Amino acid sequence: MADKDKKMTVEEAGRKGGEATADSHDKEFYQEIGKKGGETTSDSHGKDFYQEIGKKGGESTADNHDKEFYQEIGKKGGEATADSHDKDFYQEIGEKGGNARAKNNGED
């Protein structure tokens, strides 16, 4: 039997199709289809769906990483925030946090 008569598996066909799509489309194409997919998912699922997948993701991350991982990503996040925000930002979030704490503790 000649090679052209050989049947391709679904996996092989998917891989070839994915490679052809990647070769013929740019970053914006993937951003647009991702945005459309996200909007469709958002339209068809409620808040509970996102809470559940967030919980599962958090549990999986916690199972696979140690204290040092969280320290490192916290440090990186703090540095990125500090690089992109000024003193006024920190004063505003500090005030909001203080007000929320006072409200929760029944203070004025």
Order of alpha helices (4+ residues) and beta strands (2+ residues): alpha-alpha-alpha-alpha-alpha
